[in-house]
Amino acid sequence: MLATGDEMSIDDRRYFTVDVRPAARVLIVSDNKNESIYWRKALDPEGGRGQDAKASSIDEVSSPQLEGTNLDSYRVICLLHVAKLTPAAWIRVGEFVGQGGGLFVSLGPSIDPESYNSTAAQQLLPAKLIDIAKPEHAVLAPNQFTHPLMTPFRDIGNNDLADGPINRFWKVQLNADTNSTVIIPYSTGEAALAERSFGEGRRGRVLLLTTTTFYDPSGAAWNELPLGWSFVLLADEIVRYLAGSAETKLNFITGETIEVDRHPSDPFTLYAVTRPDKEIERITVDPRETVVTIPNANLPGQYRVDSSQADRSFMAGFSVNVPASESQLEPIEAEKITTLFGQNPVTVVRDPAELEQVEGTSRIGRELFAWIILLVAAALFGEAFLANRFYRSERQDTNPLLRNKTT
């Protein structure tokens, strides 16, 4: 909480929450450890020595070992140039993604397209493999930086993603009627990095890189991406994004829909929400949900979400603030006011003198009011005078006393 003081108390306090998490567990699946070394080094430059500073904790298995590996504790699976998986393995990885996990797939020369284009695989992957392309000249050509994965590259500005040549890549066709998009294209227009989302709230994601993540110095290299410093950043951002770390939101504005991440493997179904006023609200959650939706979080301050069962516990927190616009005292631009009122006539004034002038010009005919009042008064006076004379003559003709007196 940050606190200050002025005559407008609504914005005297601002609350914020940060989350310190353990390293996300990543499972690398490869057929050849020599082909996974660049990816592993990018994610763990210290080789396991800098545990406290690492963004991920890495294990590695071969593709035949994947089916027998417990995936519950992993946040991200990386399939690096794996030739093929059995239908059962594809289904198992699909279940992992459907429960909110992240999958990264990198293609290479040993890929079996029949395995990747199988029904089980296509239920998971964002695109179908066509054939291997051998362009005369191709590089990565990122053209949008609004995607969360690309935000660091936008902030840095200069990078060397487009410096390394791409000698080989798999041409792919995005699956129709799926939530699949291209994040990074090649300069040839083909997809380099594609994404597909799954699960409740679309929190399960798959990223498909259509070229390799290793460099072959023998002369048969598919690309030179691992030789650039941007490769390290790209690998780190891919894992963070798939693990959910890149978009976890802990600070909200009153009125927003608030969702706290949870894993479907957690046994908790009842959560206690402690509000800033110390009131406690109980929330029941479907075990299959990947989030806890917090209703009625309209009070500024810090909230805590707790749950426990047997020897396991869950705790999370978030902060809520009033919108800054509620304490914004700067005048609204005249164009915005005109737009707000639409077709209705609007006059914008900036000082009392201008207001008086506008009011004067808007009261058309005000200078004639005095003359009109005089005319009305004269009309009333004339009407009264004529009426008195008329009724006086009539009374004299009909009253015998007045008539004799006159005679």
C-alpha positions, -999 to 999 in steps of 0.1 A, spaced: 0 0 0 12 35 -9 -4 63 11 -3 101 8 -26 129 17 -45 157 1 -80 171 2 -94 144 -20 -92 112 1 -104 89 -26 -69 85 -41 -49 89 -9 -41 52 -8 -30 29 -36 -27 -8 -31 -6 -33 -50 3 -70 -48 34 -89 -60 39 -126 -62 71 -144 -56 68 -179 -71 91 -209 -72 106 -218 -106 81 -232 -130 88 -269 -137 96 -276 -173 98 -310 -189 119 -313 -221 111 -343 -243 137 -350 -270 152 -379 -290 187 -365 -289 201 -345 -260 225 -328 -283 195 -312 -301 180 -299 -268 212 -283 -254 206 -248 -269 171 -247 -255 182 -259 -221 210 -234 -219 187 -206 -229 163 -215 -200 191 -223 -175 224 -205 -184 239 -214 -150 234 -251 -156 214 -256 -123 238 -235 -101 216 -204 -100 185 -221 -86 172 -189 -69 174 -168 -100 160 -194 -125 126 -188 -141 122 -226 -146 133 -259 -132 141 -284 -160 138 -321 -163 144 -341 -195 132 -374 -208 132 -392 -241 100 -396 -261 94 -433 -251 96 -422 -214 69 -396 -218 40 -420 -213 53 -432 -180 62 -397 -166 39 -381 -140 30 -347 -155 11 -333 -126 39 -312 -112 49 -296 -145 37 -263 -159 53 -266 -194 62 -295 -217 87 -289 -246 87 -314 -275 120 -306 -292 123 -323 -327 106 -354 -314 102 -377 -345 68 -391 -334 45 -399 -305 21 -427 -300 -16 -418 -301 -18 -425 -264 11 -401 -258 -6 -373 -278 -38 -379 -259 -20 -377 -226 -2 -344 -236 -36 -331 -247 -51 -338 -213 -22 -319 -197 -29 -289 -219 -66 -291 -214 -60 -288 -176 -42 -255 -181 -7 -267 -190 15 -253 -217 31 -271 -246 59 -260 -269 66 -280 -300 97 -274 -322 99 -291 -356 131 -305 -373 143 -327 -401 134 -360 -383 97 -352 -379 72 -379 -390 44 -359 -406 20 -388 -403 23 -387 -365 19 -350 -363 -10 -350 -387 -28 -378 -369 -62 -373 -354 -49 -374 -319 -21 -348 -327 -44 -325 -346 -68 -323 -317 -39 -305 -300 -16 -288 -326 -25 -254 -342 -16 -265 -377 -12 -294 -401 23 -301 -415 26 -298 -453 62 -302 -464 97 -289 -457 104 -255 -473 139 -245 -485 137 -208 -492 164 -189 -510 162 -162 -483 140 -162 -452 142 -147 -417 119 -142 -388 97 -112 -395 77 -102 -364 51 -77 -373 30 -74 -342 41 -67 -307 8 -66 -289 10 -103 -280 21 -108 -244 50 -130 -256 63 -102 -278 60 -73 -253 96 -75 -242 108 -72 -277 86 -42 -283 100 -26 -251 136 -33 -260 132 -21 -296 163 -34 -314 168 -72 -314 185 -97 -337 155 -121 -343 155 -112 -380 193 -114 -383 198 -151 -385 189 -168 -418 162 -195 -419 174 -223 -443 147 -248 -436 113 -249 -420 80 -268 -422 52 -253 -442 20 -256 -422 -16 -249 -426 -35 -235 -397 -64 -256 -385 -97 -241 -394 -124 -236 -368 -98 -235 -340 -84 -207 -318 -52 -208 -338 -31 -177 -348 3 -168 -361 24 -149 -336 56 -146 -357 57 -151 -395 87 -156 -418 96 -130 -443 81 -153 -469 47 -151 -452 47 -186 -438 40 -193 -402 71 -194 -379 55 -194 -345 18 -204 -342 -5 -206 -311 -36 -226 -302 -55 -221 -269 -75 -247 -249 -93 -253 -216 -116 -232 -194 -108 -196 -200 -84 -207 -228 -56 -211 -203 -41 -242 -218 -19 -232 -248 2 -248 -275 30 -230 -293 44 -245 -325 78 -234 -339 81 -246 -375 119 -247 -375 145 -261 -351 158 -247 -318 194 -261 -323 223 -251 -345 242 -277 -365 277 -265 -372 283 -292 -397 267 -271 -425 233 -286 -424 218 -261 -400 181 -253 -404 187 -218 -390 211 -197 -369 185 -186 -343 204 -201 -313 234 -180 -321 217 -147 -313 210 -132 -279 173 -127 -287 170 -165 -288 176 -166 -250 149 -140 -245 125 -157 -268 129 -191 -251 125 -175 -217 93 -156 -227 78 -187 -244 82 -207 -212 69 -178 -190 39 -173 -213 30 -210 -214 34 -213 -176 11 -183 -171 37 -161 -154 37 -136 -182 0 -127 -177 -8 -134 -141 -28 -104 -129 -27 -94 -93 -38 -58 -93 -73 -49 -104 -97 -19 -107 -131 -19 -90 -156 -33 -114 -133 -57 -131 -139 -94 -132 -113 -109 -108 -100 -144 -114 -73 -161 -92 -54 -190 -109 -57 -225 -95 -46 -258 -109 -73 -285 -117 -52 -311 -99 -57 -291 -66 -83 -309 -44 -98 -276 -31 -134 -268 -38 -141 -243 -10 -122 -211 -7 -123 -183 19 -119 -147 6 -109 -122 32 -119 -87 22 -102 -54 32 -129 -48 59 -120 -82 74 -153 -98 62 -149 -134 50 -168 -147 20 -170 -185 11 -167 -195 -25 -174 -230 -39 -155 -239 -71 -159 -268 -96 -128 -290 -93 -124 -288 -131 -121 -250 -131 -87 -234 -136 -96 -201 -119 -114 -189 -87 -138 -161 -97 -142 -135 -70 -175 -117 -69 -183 -84 -52 -147 -73 -49 -157 -37 -51 -140 -24 -20 -105 -9 -25 -78 -27 -6 -60 -60 -4 -78 -94 -6 -66 -129 5 -78 -162 -9 -72 -193 13 -81 -230 12 -68 -261 29 -74 -298 28 -55 -325 47 -19 -316 44 -22 -293 15 -30 -256 15 -36 -228 -10 -31 -191 -5 -32 -162 -30 -37 -125 -29 -46 -95 -50 -53 -58 -47 -82 -36 -58 -80 2 -65 -105 27 -76 -100 39 -112 -76 69 -115 -103 86 -137 -124 90 -106 -99 115 -92 -91 130 -125 -99 168 -123 -85 179 -156 -111 194 -180 -126 172 -206 -117 182 -242 -144 201 -260 -144 175 -288 -152 147 -264 -181 166 -249 -195 173 -283 -192 136 -292 -208 126 -259 -239 146 -266 -242 136 -302 -267 156 -323 -278 178 -293 -264 214 -295 -235 220 -272 -217 252 -262 -184 249 -243 -174 278 -220 -142 282 -201 -147 311 -177 -176 330 -160 -175 359 -185 -178 336 -214 -207 318 -196 -225 351 -191 -220 360 -228 -233 326 -239 -264 329 -216 -270 364 -230 -269 353 -266 -290 323 -259 -319 344 -244 -331 358 -277 -354 389 -273 -345 397 -238 -340 434 -246 -377 436 -256 -390 424 -223 -394 459 -208 -414 472 -238 -436 441 -238 -444 445 -202 -453 482 -207 -476 472 -237 -493 445 -216 -498 470 -187 -512 496 -211 -536 470 -226 -548 460 -191 -552 497 -181 -572 505 -213 -594 474 -209 -602 484 -173 -609 520 -183 -633 511 -211 -650 485 -189 -656 510 -161 -671 536 -186 -694 510 -202 -707 495 -169 -712 530 -154 -735 541 -183 -755 509 -181 -761 514 -143 -773 550 -148 -799 539 -174 -813 511 -153 -814 528 -118 -845 551 -114 -830 569 -85 -800 579 -106 -822 587 -135 -846 611 -115 -817 627 -99 -802 635 -132 -835 648 -144 
